[in-house]
Amino acid sequence: MSTPFFAAFSARPEREPMGARPTILVFDSGLGGLTVYREIAAMRPDADIIYLADDAAFPYSAVAEPALIARLVSLFHEAIAIHKPDLVVIACNTASTIALPELRKKFDVPFVGTVPAIKPACAASQTRRVGVLGTEATVKREYTRALIRDHGQGCDVDLVGSKELAAYAEAELRGEPVSDAALLAEIRPCFRDDGKRTDTLVLACTHYPLLIARLEQIAPWPVNFIDPAPAIARRVAHLLDGVAAVATRGTTQAIFTSGAAPAVVLTRFGLRAEQRVYSITP
């Protein structure tokens, strides 16, 4: 079972009104943001959507925070200048928790970000024990711990950092699935039963929903998996509420900073690959 969660966002009312057909830039470090792209495209099929993946630096959990912030500022400086999006979606928990405040200061474009869904997860939990499964970088962030302090609502919240699960999700999409045992090793620490049994598990990385069917099968017991994508799409739709949808479908394209876009995978999501390589200063 899966449940959507909220997405952090910022709107800048002083910006010029959006055009008749909005342009949305969806960003992730790899393929995980495709789950978010899919939901946004379903809600606003008229929008022109660019999917930008910084796969040259994947995984972000291995990048030092100052270097990651500098990289993202440089990347968005070029991407925003080229594509002139009306809205940017950071479909990556690690990038959101580390760099989103700086990006909002640097650019006069509304940003939608993703943060671990501590508040709705704790509100939904019946047993009062919640697991948060994210990258090692996300679970180590003080921002994540502050969410627990502010919104834990008396629940026991277990933070679990996975080193491999994002890469396993990418391998799954590329037709190279890992074993059940390998997946279970990554999620098993989330399942606690010491008088309070875990009943809700936050997927605090947009890559993880790519594996949700398999995670539900191998879980030690049934839990409520919280998938970020639907709520992010709803937030985008809310910000675009004043822009009436047009009848014709918008354009879509995908750009990978490595220059090696996985065309077969993208076709399954209805995207075409663009072989542009951004000049990023690490």
For each residue, the residues with C-beta under 8 A, 3 or more apart:
1: 216 222 223 224 225
2: 209 212 224 225 226 227
3: 120 124 224 225 226 227
4: 226 227 228 229 230 231 234
5: 117 120 121 202 226 227 228 231
6: 117 119 120 231 235
7: 112 113 114 115 228 231 232 235
8: 96 100 112 113 114 115
9: 110 111 112 113 235 239
10: 104 110 111 112 113
11: 110 239
12: 15 108 109 110
13:
14: 108
15: 12 108 109 110
16:
17: 242
18: 22 86 87 240 242 243
19: 22 23 86 243
20: 243 244 246
21: 46 47 48 246 250
22: 18 19 44 46 47 48 86 87 240 243
23: 19 47 48 49 50 83 84 85 86 87
24: 40 44 47 48 49 50 85 86 87 88 89 236
25: 49 50 52 79 80 83 85 87 88 89
26: 33 36 37 40 49 50 51 52 89 91
27: 33 51 52 53 54 76 79 88 89 90 91 92 95
28: 31 32 33 34 36 51 52 53 54 90 91 92 95 206
29: 32 53 54 55 57 58 59 60 92 94 95
30: 33 53 54 55 58 59 166 170 207
31: 28 34 53 55 169 170 173 207 210 262 265
32: 28 29 35 36 91 92 166 169 170 205 206 207 208 209 210
33: 26 27 28 30 36 37 51 53 89 91 92 206
34: 28 31 37 38 51 173 210 265 266 269 271
35: 32 38 39 91 206 209 210 227 228 229
36: 26 28 32 33 39 40 89 91 114 206 228 229 232 233
37: 26 33 34 40 41 49 51 91 269 271
38: 34 35 41 42 229 269
39: 35 36 42 43 229 230 232 233
40: 24 26 36 37 43 44 47 49 89 232 233 236 237
41: 37 38 44 45 47 49 252 270
42: 38 39 45 233
43: 39 40 233 234 236 237
44: 22 24 40 41 47 236 237 240 245 250
45: 41 42 245 249 250
46: 21 22 245 246 247 248 249 250
47: 21 22 23 24 40 41 44 240 250
48: 21 22 23 24 250 251 252
49: 23 24 25 26 37 40 41 250 251 252 253
50: 23 24 25 26 79 83 85 252 253 254 255
51: 26 27 28 33 34 37 252 253 254 255 266 271
52: 25 26 27 28 75 79 254 255 257
53: 27 28 29 30 31 33 58 254 255 256 257 261
54: 27 28 29 30 57 58 60 71 72 75 257 280
55: 29 30 31 58 256 257 258 260
56: 256 257 258 280
57: 29 54 60 63 68 71 257 282
58: 29 30 53 54 55 166 170
59: 29 30 62 135 166 167
60: 29 54 57 63 68 92 94 95 98 135 137
61: 94 135 136 137 138 163 166
62: 59
63: 57 60 67 68 71
64: 67 68
65: 68 69 98 137
66: 69 70
67: 63 64 70 71 282
68: 57 60 63 64 65 71 72 94 95 98 99
69: 65 66 72 73 98 99 102
70: 66 67 73 74 281 282
71: 54 57 63 67 68 74 75 280 281 282
72: 54 68 69 75 76 95 99 102 103
73: 69 70 76 77 99 102 103 106
74: 70 71 77 78 280 281
75: 52 54 71 72 78 79 257 278 280
76: 27 72 73 79 80 88 103 106 107
77: 73 74 80 81 106 107
78: 74 75 81 82 278 279 280
79: 25 27 50 52 75 76 82 83 85 278
80: 25 76 77 83 84 85 88 107 109
81: 77 78 84
82: 78 79
83: 23 25 50 79 80
84: 23 80 81
85: 23 24 25 50 79 80 88 109
86: 18 19 22 23 24 109 110 240 243
87: 18 22 23 24 25 109 110 111 112 236 239 240
88: 24 25 27 76 80 85 103 107 109 110 111 112
89: 24 25 26 27 33 36 40 111 112 113 232 236
90: 27 28 95 96 99 100 103 111 112 113 114
91: 26 27 28 32 33 35 36 37 114 206 229 232
92: 27 28 29 32 33 60 95 96 114 205 206
93: 96 97 114 115 116 134 135 138 204 205 206 228
94: 29 60 61 68 97 98 134 135 137 138 205
95: 27 28 29 60 68 72 90 92 98 99 100 113
96: 8 90 92 93 99 100 113 114 115
97: 93 94 100 115 116 137 138 141 143 144
98: 60 65 68 69 94 95 137 141
99: 68 69 72 73 90 95 96 102 103
100: 8 90 95 96 97 103 104 111 113
101: 104 105
102: 69 72 73 99 105 106
103: 72 73 76 88 90 99 100 106 107 111
104: 10 100 101 107 111
105: 101 102
106: 73 76 77 102 103
107: 76 77 80 88 103 104 111
108: 12 14 15
109: 12 15 80 85 86 87 88
110: 9 10 11 12 15 86 87 88 239
111: 9 10 87 88 89 90 100 103 104 107
112: 7 8 9 10 87 88 89 90 232 235 236 239
113: 7 8 9 10 89 90 95 96 100
114: 7 8 36 90 91 92 93 96 206 228 232
115: 7 8 93 96 97 143 144 147
116: 93 97 132 134 138 144 147 202 204
117: 5 6 120 121 202 204 226 228 231
118: 121 122 130 132 144 147 148 151 152 157 202
119: 6 122 123 147 150 151 153
120: 3 5 6 117 123 124 226
121: 5 117 118 124 125 130 132 155 200 202 226
122: 118 119 125 128 130 151 152 153 154 155 157 200
123: 119 120 153
124: 3 120 121 200 224 226
125: 121 122 128 129 130 155 199 200 224
126: 199
127: 196 197 198 199
128: 122 125 154 155 156 196
129: 125 155 156 157 158 192 196 197 198 199 200
130: 118 121 122 125 155 156 157 158 198 199 200 201 202
131: 157 158 160 190 191 192 198 200 201 202 223
132: 116 118 121 139 144 157 158 159 160 190 201 202 204
133: 160 162 165 186 187 190 201 202 203 204 205 208
134: 93 94 116 137 138 139 144 159 160 161 162 202 204 205
135: 59 60 61 93 94 138 139 161 162 166 204 205
136: 61 139 140 161 162 163
137: 60 61 65 94 97 98 134 140 141 161
138: 61 93 94 97 116 134 135 141 144 161 204 205
139: 132 134 135 136 144 159 160 161 204
140: 136 137 144 161
141: 97 98 137 138 144 145
142: 145 146
143: 97 115 146 147
144: 97 115 116 118 132 134 138 139 140 141 147 148 159 204
145: 141 142 148 149 159
146: 142 143 149 150
147: 115 116 118 119 143 144 150 151
148: 118 144 145 151 152 157 159
149: 145 146 152
150: 119 146 147
151: 118 119 122 147 148
152: 118 122 148 149 155 157
153: 119 122 123
154: 122 128
155: 121 122 125 128 129 130 152
156: 128 129 130 192 196
157: 118 122 129 130 131 132 148 152
158: 129 130 131 132 189 190 192 198
159: 132 134 139 144 145 148
160: 131 132 133 134 139 187 189 190
161: 134 135 136 137 138 139 140
162: 133 134 135 136 165 166 186 187 205
163: 61 136 186
164: 167 168 182 186
165: 133 162 168 169 183 186 187 205 207 208 211
166: 30 32 58 59 61 135 162 169 170 205 207 208
167: 59 164 170 171
168: 164 165 171 172 178 182 183 186 211
169: 31 32 165 166 172 173 207 208 210 211
170: 30 31 32 58 166 167 173 174 207 210
171: 167 168 174 176 177 178
172: 168 169 176 177 178 210 211 214
173: 31 34 169 170 210 262 265
174: 170 171 262 265
175:
176: 171 172
177: 171 172 214
178: 168 171 172 182 183
179: 182 183
180: 183 184 214 217 218
181: 184 185
182: 164 168 178 179 185 186
183: 165 168 178 179 180 186 187 211 214 215 218
184: 180 181 187 188 218
185: 181 182 188
186: 133 162 163 164 165 168 182 183
187: 133 160 162 165 183 184 190 191 201 215 218 219
188: 184 185 191 220
189: 158 160
190: 131 132 133 158 160 187 198 201
191: 131 187 188 198 219 220 221 223
192: 129 131 156 158 196 197 198
193: 196 197 198
194:
195:
196: 127 128 129 156 192 193
197: 127 129 192 193 221
198: 127 129 130 131 158 190 191 192 193 201 223
199: 125 126 127 129 130 223 224
200: 121 122 124 125 129 130 131 223 224 226
201: 130 131 132 133 187 190 198 223 224 225 226
202: 5 116 117 118 121 130 131 132 133 134 226
203: 133 208 209 212 225 226 227 228
204: 93 116 117 132 133 134 135 138 139 144 208 228
205: 32 92 93 94 133 134 135 138 162 165 166 208
206: 28 32 33 35 36 91 92 93 114 209 228 229
207: 30 31 32 165 166 169 170 210 211
208: 32 133 165 166 169 203 204 205 211 212 215
209: 2 32 35 203 206 212 225 227 228 229
210: 31 32 34 35 169 170 172 173 207
211: 165 168 169 172 183 207 208 214 215
212: 2 203 208 209 215 216 225 227
213: 216 217
214: 172 177 180 183 211 217 218
215: 183 187 208 211 212 218 219 225
216: 1 212 213 219 222 225
217: 180 213 214
218: 180 183 184 187 214 215
219: 187 191 215 216 222 223
220: 188 191
221: 191 197
222: 1 216 219
223: 1 131 191 198 199 200 201 219
224: 1 2 3 124 125 199 200 201
225: 1 2 3 201 203 209 212 215 216
226: 2 3 4 5 117 120 121 124 200 201 202 203
227: 2 3 4 5 35 203 209 212 230
228: 4 5 7 35 36 93 114 117 203 204 206 209 231 232
229: 4 35 36 38 39 91 206 209 232 233
230: 4 39 227 233 234
231: 4 5 6 7 117 228 234 235
232: 7 36 39 40 89 91 112 114 228 229 235 236
233: 36 39 40 42 43 229 230 236 237
234: 4 43 230 231 237 238
235: 6 7 9 112 231 232 238 239
236: 24 40 43 44 87 89 112 232 233 239 240
237: 40 43 44 233 234 240 241
238: 234 235 241
239: 9 11 87 110 112 235 236
240: 18 22 44 47 86 87 236 237 243
241: 237 238
242: 17 18
243: 18 19 20 22 86 240
244: 20
245: 44 45 46
246: 20 21 46
247: 46
248: 46
249: 45 46
250: 21 44 45 46 47 48 49
251: 48 49
252: 41 48 49 50 51 270 271 272
253: 49 50 51 271 272 273 274
254: 50 51 52 53 261 266 271 272 273 274
255: 50 51 52 53 261 273 274 276 278
256: 53 55 56 259 260 261 262 273
257: 52 53 54 55 56 57 75 277 278 280
258: 55 56 277
259: 256 275 276 277
260: 55 256
261: 53 254 255 256 266 273 274 275
262: 31 173 174 256 265 266 273
263: 266 267 273
264: 267 268
265: 31 34 173 174 262 268 269
266: 34 51 254 261 262 263 269 271 272 273
267: 263 264 270 271 272
268: 264 265
269: 34 37 38 265 266
270: 41 252 267
271: 34 37 51 252 253 254 266 267
272: 252 253 254 266 267
273: 253 254 255 256 261 262 263 266
274: 253 254 255 261
275: 259 261
276: 255 259
277: 257 258 259
278: 75 78 79 255 257
279: 78
280: 54 56 71 74 75 78 257
281: 70 71 74
282: 57 67 70 71
